[in-house]
Amino acid sequence: MSHRGRYDDYDEHELDYRGRGRYDGTQQQLARPSFQNQRLHEDEAHVAHVSNFSRTGSPLGSPSTGYTASYQHRNFHPPPIPSARITELDDRGREVPPSYQRAADSGTATATAPGHPPRSYGMAYESQNRQPASIAGKSEGRTDDYGGPFGTDRIAGERHPPPLPTPAPSTVSASVIKDFEEMRLTSYYVRPGYGSIGRPLSVLSNYFAVRSKGRAKIIHHYDVEIDPVVKTLNQKKPKGLLRAVWEQVSLEQSGDWGEAFAAAAYDGRKNCFTPTAFPISRNSVQTFTTAIAPDNIVQRPGHRDESSSDDEYRRFRVTIKHVADIDLERVMEFCRADQQAPHGEEECLTGLMATNVLMRDVPSKRYAQVGATGNRFFTLEGAVSIPQGAIVCRGFMQSFRCSNSGFPLLNLDIGFSAFLASGPALEVIAKILGRDRGGGDINELSPTEIGIIKNKLRGAKFTVTHRPSTRLHTIMSITVQPAENIVFTMDGKNGEGEQKISIPEYYRQFYSATVTKPRLPCVQYGKKAFIPIEFVRLANWNSLPPTKLTADQTAAMIKEAAMRPTDRAHAVLKWRQELDHSNQAKIREWGLQVNTNMVQLQARVLPAPRVLYANNVDARVDKGMWNLRGKQFFRPGRTPLVAWAVISFDRYTDRGTMQSYVTYLCDTLIAHGVPVVNRQPSCIGPVDPRKEENVKGALQEAARDSYIAGKKAVDAGRLNPAWKCAPQLICVVLPGKDAWLYETIKRASFNDLKGPVPTQCMQAAKIRGSKGIEAYTGNLVMKIQSKLGGLTHQIPLSELPGMVKGKTMLLGGDLGHPPIKAGYADAPTVACTIATYTPDCDAYSAQIRLQEGRGEIIVELSSMIEEHLKIFHRKNGEYPERILIFRDGLSEGQYAAALQYEHHAVITACRRLQRDYRPRILLCVCAKRHNTRFFGRAVDCDGSGNLPAGLVVDRSVTNPYAFDFFLQAHAGRVGTARPTHYICLLDELAISPDQLQQLVHSLCYAFARCTRSVSLVPVCYIADLVCQKARLIVNDPNAGTSFAPSESSAGNRNNNTRASQAGYSRAGSGGQSTTRGGRGLDVMQVQNIMARNPELADVAWWM
């Protein structure tokens, strides 16, 4: 039998759950640029105003940015930062004396101690031995079609910079300064060479070569400002409105202006690029005035100035000013890795940005442009309905980027995204609530149903049906009261006094529209605008992010998106043919040609490492998999399995069924070398899981019974008397895939017992049946072995290049952000680091912290690494000489911050422990959020159509300078396998490409919970698992805070007498609470519980 890891259940599917904000899992909403995808992201609100750049790499300063920015030019081996401090800058970039620094809550941090990253805008790092350099932070304020105001961000909890003065001349915006600093492609560790080990293989990738006809052209960059002629209270400028104004201005031009407009590519915000210069001088400004149809204007909440005519509200002023000239030849030189022309890197980046805007010009007019980055497009053609009022649409993404193939490439991939079904709101609501299969019309909604549809519909666009209009509005909320109970005051007619009027009466009087369902709630849009829900028609393209998808919708999404590699390759080529880049007039005008065939490149298949079980039994690895049958685990847990119990929350799984399966489970555990003392654990249930108190009561009873079983074993002399008899494990039988029940179990097992107890969930359908029972139980046995602290199998150090026994630590870091939905506005981000502490690097310790906001930097990294080093020293008697850090959870564009701050955090932790302690460090980023896929010939692929496990690519589609490679360490099973992109930012070990690639590949076979290689190095894989479980524990939207329930909000936890008598009720948590957003939040919750329960520092509990 073979088993697989959790990542691989989803890695093979392109599930575009980004929605309008591109929710990429890392949970930084707006994806930022990096050399991973070689493009400059256009900021949604203030897109690049790129001016002149000096040849040393420093952008000419702007007094309006509030940043200092200069580049440490081409420093391939960044030195450690000896002493860094955080300096606050005022709006003009001047340093503020410490006594005048503002509090963090006002938007600017006051921290001055080293080892802490900036928490807001207006700060820069300073070092004793180098120039000031800005640190990556959150992007500037932005708006979108949902009408978010400029200077704000749609994600709650983010900090915002103070208002900046408007620059007189066109200058470099703060976001672009930051983006350019982060994207200095040659500032990271330079590629030392290419790998050669492995079986060579010729593959295709979803990239298309882009070449210029002769010498590349000069592109002229212009700043575009679009404003209404008549100023209004609400100055929102949605992207769709700006495009409509631009298109209207373009149609009205002729002559030289018409020719320049015809070749121009507009990004929908602030930038225009054209190979034909506008007939204006460099220092002059040209203004146009135009008018558009009124329905293109997004309705303005509140009352407008009636003194102006309707025509004035349709008129807009378009101002164009020259910014810079961009030589696209710099892009070609960069792709050739021309060491004589690295000074053109900034111009290369602006060239990438300009060309990306060009490539999106035609698709933005043909298809729905979805997501913050603007490079994803979808069509309703072939849309598939999925349960509960949603549809799945097919589409594509494309991105122009540099490569080391000697020319730039166009990355083209297919995508799938979920959207709300369009149509009358009542019909969609019936589908959402499952009331579309009969039962009559919906005339009333319960409070629970209102909560469900409020969560689904918030932010959705709609039109009204009670009067002729195509104007789009945005749903802000759903009222709790029915329409007939909502009464407001308005001015009377003909000078009469104020009168009170209900919603139905208002629509009857002013629109002659009869509200036929007055018991239904209203939709709130704007500040104080309400409309009966029966007059609402949902528009197309209302995105459904993953937090709004149900389990059934997610399953349907996976089924729809799972495409075999050959089908995916054909779909990519079909989109390439439909887009027909070479025949697009603007692309021809720019002098570019896009090849019609995918790029063919050379790959290699690395050999699998040895996988050892007990008694040095070597597993026979085949295609990234091996069999567990007949093998004993490499190392048993610290204590035999004795203090455990089983609970059934499935009404069809009674005690007899549980006891029967437990017998089979114990036999399997013993066969694989797991000692079991208690073969007859307490079996509880079936228990009704619909009430939370039932779930908690059952867990308390199970913990009490486990404790008693352990105490009896100690008293009988079967275990060491020093053992504390703490419950080791609670197995839980689930009736199905119920996310709420799963989260409740994990949260209660951590918070509501005397001490945290590991839980193992089991599916009732699996344990009641006989089909696949051996494979399923084998999977459970590996998880139980891991929870008991045992080691299932080992990869010998001889298979891990660069590792030295007892001298090396592997460390992985990740962040888990709370969901972006109601109830989680103030919820913290979970930061986790995992590190090895044994001489053979086969056991792991965990450190967890909570931090505010949704940033991607691990704020407390220094203290976390310090704890890891102490554990390593206790086990080995010395500190590691080598630390290999693998960093997951970074958004694009965060690499510079990770390199500068997190590297410094490691050095700080080492020096706190021992002044002269300075290990050698390797820092490697692991990126899964990309759109690179590889396809092979049938003879080279496995039964799923995927290329074999161990596929590595470090040529053609990688960076011309940086040390990066793609590795598909796992075997794909369903859909198309997604490789992981590894980018080495720092290497003080002087490791070769072959060594690093082999090391990462071999580590992917070391994940303890499955008998197959996984797609990510285990330290990052485990960090992700721990983040997920810790996030479930601390984020409870049903409690009075975003954290786990407090004593006052949790209700009666001791409703089970036996559990209460055993003392297994929730222990009080210490620590200091902070108040934010009106809620009391205990930011020390996890740390306090871990301090009381040292076993939580071992990864075993979290597995």
C-alpha positions, -999 to 999 in steps of 0.1 A, spaced: 0 0 0 11 35 -6 1 67 11 4 103 1 9 137 18 -17 164 23 -1 189 -1 -3 165 -30 -41 163 -26 -43 198 -41 -10 205 -58 -20 189 -90 -50 211 -95 -51 247 -106 -77 260 -82 -80 297 -88 -94 308 -54 -80 343 -57 -113 360 -64 -111 397 -67 -82 399 -42 -62 368 -53 -62 349 -21 -30 329 -27 -30 310 6 -2 330 21 -28 353 26 -11 385 17 -40 396 -5 -21 415 -32 6 395 -48 38 414 -51 66 411 -77 97 391 -74 123 375 -96 102 344 -91 79 356 -118 100 384 -132 74 411 -134 66 444 -117 32 444 -102 11 474 -110 -3 488 -78 -41 488 -79 -45 524 -67 -12 542 -76 6 523 -103 41 530 -111 52 565 -119 87 555 -129 111 583 -135 148 584 -141 171 559 -124 208 564 -118 232 538 -132 242 529 -96 207 516 -91 193 543 -68 160 559 -79 160 596 -79 144 606 -47 109 619 -43 102 642 -14 67 629 -13 73 592 -7 82 592 30 109 565 23 146 565 20 157 541 -8 191 531 -21 204 498 -32 234 478 -20 245 472 -55 251 436 -66 261 423 -32 259 386 -39 269 376 -4 251 400 20 272 405 51 255 402 85 240 434 99 261 443 129 237 466 146 204 477 131 179 501 145 145 513 133 143 550 125 110 568 120 108 592 91 84 621 87 63 627 55 94 643 39 118 616 46 135 633 76 144 615 107 122 621 137 140 624 171 131 595 194 113 618 218 89 628 191 82 594 176 46 585 175 30 555 190 26 523 170 -12 526 170 -10 559 152 6 543 122 43 545 130 64 522 152 86 534 180 107 503 183 144 509 184 158 476 195 175 454 170 158 422 158 124 437 152 111 445 117 92 477 109 55 475 118 44 503 96 52 528 68 76 556 74 105 536 86 138 525 72 166 503 84 199 519 91 232 500 95 266 511 107 283 499 76 260 505 46 235 529 31 199 531 44 177 507 26 139 505 27 122 474 39 94 457 22 61 465 38 24 464 29 14 480 -4 -1 514 -7 -38 521 -5 -57 509 -35 -92 507 -48 -109 483 -71 -143 478 -88 -157 473 -54 -151 510 -48 -126 508 -19 -113 543 -12 -79 554 -21 -54 553 7 -71 524 24 -69 487 22 -98 462 20 -81 438 45 -91 447 80 -63 451 105 -36 465 82 -19 497 90 -18 526 66 7 554 59 -2 590 67 -14 611 38 14 621 15 16 655 -2 9 655 -39 42 658 -59 46 687 -82 65 669 -110 58 633 -118 79 612 -95 86 577 -83 57 565 -61 65 549 -28 52 515 -38 74 515 -69 105 524 -49 98 495 -26 90 471 -55 122 480 -73 143 475 -43 127 441 -37 132 431 -73 169 438 -76 174 405 -93 212 406 -92 213 416 -56 207 380 -43 231 351 -43 243 347 -78 239 313 -96 271 294 -91 264 271 -121 240 244 -132 233 209 -121 243 179 -141 234 148 -120 203 128 -130 188 113 -161 184 139 -188 150 145 -202 135 168 -228 103 185 -216 79 212 -227 68 241 -204 39 265 -206 61 294 -218 63 310 -252 94 328 -265 90 365 -271 114 381 -296 117 415 -311 119 423 -348 154 437 -351 165 459 -323 139 463 -296 119 496 -295 119 525 -272 87 527 -253 74 560 -239 59 560 -205 32 586 -196 14 594 -163 -24 594 -167 -47 613 -143 -84 609 -148 -107 631 -126 -144 641 -129 -149 677 -141 -173 682 -112 -159 672 -78 -181 651 -57 -181 640 -21 -171 605 -31 -140 604 -53 -139 567 -59 -125 558 -93 -132 521 -101 -109 505 -127 -138 499 -151 -148 535 -150 -112 547 -158 -110 523 -187 -143 535 -201 -130 571 -199 -97 562 -216 -114 543 -244 -137 572 -251 -107 597 -252 -89 573 -276 -118 571 -300 -121 609 -302 -85 614 -313 -70 616 -348 -38 625 -366 -6 621 -345 -26 618 -313 -48 591 -328 -18 571 -339 -2 573 -305 -34 564 -287 -39 534 -311 -6 519 -302 -8 528 -264 -14 502 -237 -32 516 -206 -31 498 -173 -65 510 -161 -51 533 -134 -21 556 -138 1 545 -166 2 545 -203 29 530 -225 33 535 -263 60 531 -289 47 562 -307 53 593 -287 25 617 -279 31 650 -296 39 669 -264 72 680 -250 87 663 -220 79 690 -195 44 699 -207 10 684 -198 -19 677 -222 -55 677 -210 -85 662 -226 -122 665 -216 -147 638 -226 -181 625 -216 -194 589 -211 -228 573 -207 -242 578 -172 -246 540 -165 -208 537 -167 -206 558 -135 -207 539 -103 -235 552 -81 -222 576 -54 -236 569 -20 -254 598 -4 -269 629 -20 -252 647 -49 -251 684 -57 -284 691 -75 -271 724 -88 -251 706 -115 -266 691 -145 -265 654 -154 -241 662 -183 -215 676 -159 -215 644 -139 -206 625 -171 -176 646 -180 -141 637 -171 -107 654 -174 -78 633 -187 -43 646 -180 -12 631 -197 24 638 -188 56 622 -200 75 602 -173 103 583 -189 115 564 -220 121 527 -217 144 508 -239 131 472 -244 166 462 -255 175 462 -218 151 433 -213 168 413 -240 203 421 -225 192 410 -191 178 377 -204 212 371 -221 228 376 -186 250 403 -202 274 411 -174 284 443 -194 249 457 -191 236 451 -156 232 488 -151 200 485 -171 182 464 -145 158 491 -134 150 498 -170 145 461 -176 120 460 -148 100 489 -161 102 472 -195 87 441 -180 59 462 -164 52 479 -197 51 447 -217 28 431 -191 4 460 -195 6 455 -233 -2 418 -231 -33 425 -209 -47 452 -232 -67 430 -256 -77 403 -230 -91 430 -207 -116 439 -234 -126 404 -243 -127 386 -210 -135 393 -173 -103 405 -156 -102 390 -121 -77 395 -93 -56 422 -80 -26 416 -102 -47 419 -133 -32 390 -152 -61 365 -148 -90 364 -173 -122 343 -173 -151 336 -196 -186 323 -191 -183 300 -220 -182 264 -207 -190 275 -171 -202 246 -149 -227 249 -120 -216 236 -87 -237 232 -55 -252 260 -35 -256 288 -61 -221 289 -75 -204 283 -109 -169 274 -119 -155 294 -149 -125 286 -170 -99 311 -179 -62 318 -183 -34 338 -168 -4 353 -187 27 370 -175 57 384 -194 90 377 -176 127 374 -180 144 340 -184 179 326 -188 171 312 -222 184 344 -239 151 360 -245 120 369 -225 91 345 -222 53 347 -219 40 324 -192 5 312 -202 -16 288 -180 -52 279 -175 -71 287 -144 -104 279 -127 -123 302 -104 -156 300 -85 -182 327 -88 -217 333 -75 -243 325 -100 -259 355 -116 -297 362 -118 -325 372 -94 -311 373 -59 -340 352 -45 -332 324 -69 -295 324 -60 -304 326 -23 -326 295 -26 -297 276 -41 -273 288 -14 -297 276 13 -306 244 -5 -342 255 -8 -343 252 -46 -355 216 -47 -391 223 -38 -409 236 -7 -424 267 -22 -412 303 -25 -390 319 1 -411 344 21 -390 347 52 -355 339 65 -343 328 99 -314 347 116 -291 318 108 -301 319 71 -296 356 70 -261 351 85 -253 326 58 -264 347 29 -247 378 44 -214 360 44 -219 348 8 -232 380 -7 -212 407 11 -192 426 -16 -212 412 -45 -222 435 -74 -259 438 -84 -283 457 -105 -318 468 -96 -350 456 -113 -376 481 -100 -365 507 -126 -346 506 -159 -309 508 -150 -277 489 -157 -257 507 -130 -238 484 -107 -241 486 -69 -222 468 -42 -238 448 -14 -225 460 19 -247 439 42 -281 422 47 -305 436 72 -316 415 101 -351 432 101 -376 424 73 -383 452 49 -417 460 65 -400 467 98 -374 492 85 -387 527 89 -368 560 82 -376 597 82 -377 618 51 -388 654 41 -425 657 33 -438 669 0 -448 706 -7 -431 719 24 -447 695 47 -428 684 78 -408 652 82 -426 619 79 -418 584 87 -421 558 60 -414 521 56 -393 506 29 -423 490 11 -443 522 12 -413 542 -1 -409 520 -31 -446 521 -38 -448 559 -36 -417 568 -55 -412 539 -80 -447 524 -82 -431 491 -73 -449 467 -50 -429 448 -25 -445 413 -26 -423 398 1 -422 423 29 -410 397 55 -377 393 36 -347 414 46 -332 443 26 -299 447 9 -278 475 22 -257 493 -3 -239 526 3 -241 541 37 -278 544 42 -293 529 11 -316 499 13 -335 479 -13 -358 450 -9 -340 418 -18 -367 409 -44 -356 439 -65 -319 427 -66 -303 409 -96 -268 396 -90 -243 405 -117 -217 382 -133 -182 378 -119 -189 380 -82 -159 360 -69 -161 334 -42 -128 332 -23 -120 299 -6 -133 311 28 -168 313 13 -167 278 -3 -184 249 14 -169 214 15 -192 203 -14 -183 233 -35 -146 227 -29 -149 190 -39 -168 200 -71 -141 226 -78 -113 200 -75 -132 176 -97 -137 203 -124 -101 216 -122 -83 182 -122 -69 180 -158 -44 154 -170 -12 170 -182 -20 163 -219 -54 179 -215 -39 209 -198 -12 213 -224 -38 213 -251 -59 238 -232 -29 261 -229 -22 259 -267 -59 265 -274 -58 298 -254 -25 307 -272 -43 302 -305 -74 321 -294 -53 351 -281 -33 351 -313 -7 375 -300 12 379 -332 -18 393 -350 -27 418 -323 -21 452 -338 -6 467 -307 19 439 -302 30 442 -338 33 479 -333 56 473 -304 78 451 -326 73 419 -306 66 384 -318 52 356 -296 61 321 -307 32 297 -312 50 267 -297 58 260 -261 94 263 -250 113 230 -251 140 226 -225 163 201 -209 154 187 -175 168 159 -153 153 132 -131 172 129 -99 177 94 -83 157 86 -53 175 84 -19 176 53 3 146 50 27 154 30 59 131 12 83 140 -7 115 170 -30 113 183 -10 83 156 -25 60 158 -6 28 125 2 12 123 -2 -25 114 32 -39 96 32 -72 84 64 -89 85 83 -56 66 56 -37 72 25 -16 53 -1 4 48 -3 41 39 -39 42 62 -61 62 83 -32 76 87 -20 112 91 16 120 126 30 124 122 41 160 93 36 184 78 64 205 90 73 239 62 55 257 40 25 247 4 33 238 -16 29 270 -35 61 279 -59 65 250 -96 64 242 -120 64 212 -151 86 206 -177 81 179 -196 111 166 -212 89 140 -246 75 149 -240 44 128 -207 35 145 -215 20 179 -192 7 206 -192 -28 191 -180 -14 157 -154 7 175 -140 -22 195 -138 -44 165 -118 -18 145 -96 -10 176 -86 -46 177 -75 -45 140 -58 -11 146 -38 -25 176 -27 -55 156 -15 -32 128 4 -10 152 21 -39 168 30 -54 134 48 -22 125 67 -20 158 45 3 179 42 -11 214 6 -12 226 0 -19 263 -37 -10 264 -55 -30 236 -90 -22 250 -93 16 254 -125 32 265 -150 36 236 -175 64 240 -205 71 220 -222 75 196 -223 111 207 -245 137 189 -220 163 175 -245 190 166 -240 207 200 -206 220 209 -211 211 246 -216 175 236 -183 175 217 -164 190 246 -180 168 272 -171 136 252 -135 148 249 -133 155 286 -147 120 294 -122 104 270 -93 123 286 -105 112 320 -107 76 310 -73 78 293 -58 91 325 -73 63 345 -60 37 321 -25 52 323 -26 53 361 -37 16 363 -8 6 340 17 25 363 2 10 394 4 -25 379 41 -20 372 37 -22 335 52 13 330 79 35 345 65 50 378 80 84 367 55 86 339 29 113 345 -1 92 332 -11 121 309 -35 111 281 -15 102 250 -42 101 223 -79 104 217 -92 88 184 -123 104 171 -147 88 145 -163 115 123 -195 110 103 -181 128 73 -160 157 62 -174 183 86 -151 213 89 -169 227 119 -167 195 139 -131 190 130 -122 225 141 -142 222 173 -124 189 182 -90 204 176 -98 236 195 -114 218 225 -85 193 228 -61 221 232 -81 246 253 -108 227 272 -89 199 289 -65 200 318 -37 197 293 -36 196 255 -42 160 242 -34 149 206 -64 138 186 -66 115 156 -97 118 134 -110 87 115 -137 85 89 -167 63 99 -172 51 63 -136 38 62 -136 19 95 -170 4 89 -162 -10 55 -136 -34 43 -126 -18 9 -92 -2 13 -91 -9 50 -54 -20 50 -42 11 32 -63 34 53 -52 18 86 -16 19 75 -20 57 70 -35 60 105 -7 39 120 19 63 106 1 93 120 -3 77 154 34 67 154 43 103 147 20 116 175 36 92 199 70 107 191 83 78 170 101 79 137 85 59 108 115 59 85 148 77 80 169 91 52 205 84 60 229 114 61 249 99 33 220 108 11 219 144 22 247 165 7 260 194 28 248 178 61 273 170 88 262 146 117 256 165 149 267 198 133 237 207 112 202 221 119 174 223 93 149 250 100 116 258 83 93 288 87 58 296 77 29 319 85 -8 311 89 -31 340 83 -67 341 95 -95 338 70 -106 370 53 -142 370 64 -165 383 91 -155 375 126 -118 374 119 -110 411 115 -88 412 146 -76 376 145 -39 371 147 -15 356 123 2 324 135 40 322 129 57 289 132 92 276 129 103 239 129 139 228 135 157 196 138 176 188 170 190 153 167 224 144 152 207 128 122 182 156 117 153 133 120 134 148 150 118 183 151 110 210 177 83 236 172 80 272 181 48 292 177 40 329 181 10 351 174 15 384 156 -7 412 145 -16 420 109 -11 399 78 25 406 71 48 380 58 78 386 81 81 364 112 83 392 139 96 370 168 120 350 146 150 358 167 135 345 200 121 314 182 154 305 168 171 310 201 147 284 217 155 260 188 192 264 194 188 258 231 170 225 224 197 215 199 224 223 225 207 202 252 205 172 228 240 175 213 261 194 238 270 221 213 254 245 189 251 237 152 278 249 128 254 249 99 219 262 97 199 255 66 167 277 65 138 269 42 112 297 42 77 292 30 47 316 32 65 345 15 45 366 -9 61 376 -41 83 406 -35 91 397 1 124 381 -6 145 412 2 128 416 36 134 379 43 170 382 34 177 413 53 156 410 84 154 372 90 190 366 83 198 393 108 174 377 133 193 344 131 226 362 138 211 381 167 198 349 183 232 332 180 250 361 195 226 363 225 235 327 233 273 331 227 290 362 217 314 346 193 290 320 179 285 325 142 272 295 122 272 293 84 238 299 70 219 289 39 186 307 32 163 292 6 127 303 -3 102 276 -12 75 290 -36 44 270 -46 23 299 -59 34 301 -95 20 290 -128 49 270 -142 41 235 -154 61 208 -173 49 183 -199 66 153 -213 63 126 -240 41 97 -231 71 74 -229 86 96 -202 55 99 -181 38 77 -155 3 63 -155 -12 97 -145 4 114 -174 28 134 -152 66 135 -154 84 112 -129 92 123 -93 125 139 -90 122 161 -120 145 192 -117 147 222 -141 174 249 -136 176 262 -172 156 282 -197 127 292 -175 147 302 -145 163 335 -136 194 347 -156 213 356 -124 197 342 -93 203 307 -79 169 291 -85 154 258 -98 121 240 -101 118 206 -84 89 182 -87 98 158 -60 65 140 -58 46 118 -83 14 134 -95 -17 113 -92 -47 135 -102 -44 165 -125 -11 181 -134 17 181 -108 29 215 -97 67 218 -90 81 238 -62 103 268 -70 133 270 -48 153 303 -47 186 304 -28 189 339 -14 221 333 7 246 305 7 275 306 32 281 269 28 293 273 -8 271 244 -18 270 234 -55 238 233 -75 239 195 -77 243 193 -39 214 216 -31 191 200 -56 199 165 -43 196 176 -7 161 191 -12 150 161 -33 161 136 -7 145 156 22 112 153 4 113 116 12 116 122 49 80 132 57 69 108 84 32 105 77 33 89 42 51 63 21 58 86 -8 78 117 -15 60 150 -9 62 183 -28 79 203 -2 108 199 22 95 185 55 105 214 78 82 237 57 56 210 53 54 205 90 55 242 97 24 245 74 6 218 93 14 233 127 2 268 114 -31 253 103 -38 236 136 -26 265 157 -48 288 136 -78 266 144 -71 268 180 -67 306 183 -93 317 158 -128 311 171 -155 333 154 -182 320 177 -165 332 209 -165 368 221 -130 373 206 -111 361 176 -92 337 199 -103 306 216 -132 310 241 -126 327 273 -140 313 306 -170 337 304 -179 330 268 -174 293 266 -204 283 288 -205 253 311 -176 231 303 -181 206 331 -214 191 321 -198 157 323 -195 147 359 -169 120 354 -147 144 335 -151 171 361 -142 147 389 -110 137 370 -99 174 369 -100 176 331 -115 210 328 -99 240 311 -70 254 329 -69 292 331 -45 310 309 -21 336 321 -4 362 301 -12 397 293 -42 406 272 -43 435 248 -74 453 236 -78 460 199 -109 467 179 -130 465 210 -120 429 217 -99 415 245 -72 395 228 -46 374 246 -16 376 223 3 353 247 -22 325 247 -3 299 228 30 308 245 15 305 279 -1 271 272 32 259 257 51 271 288 28 250 310 30 220 286 66 215 274 56 186 253 40 210 228 75 221 218 79 187 202 64 184 167 49 150 177 19 167 194 10 186 162 14 157 137 
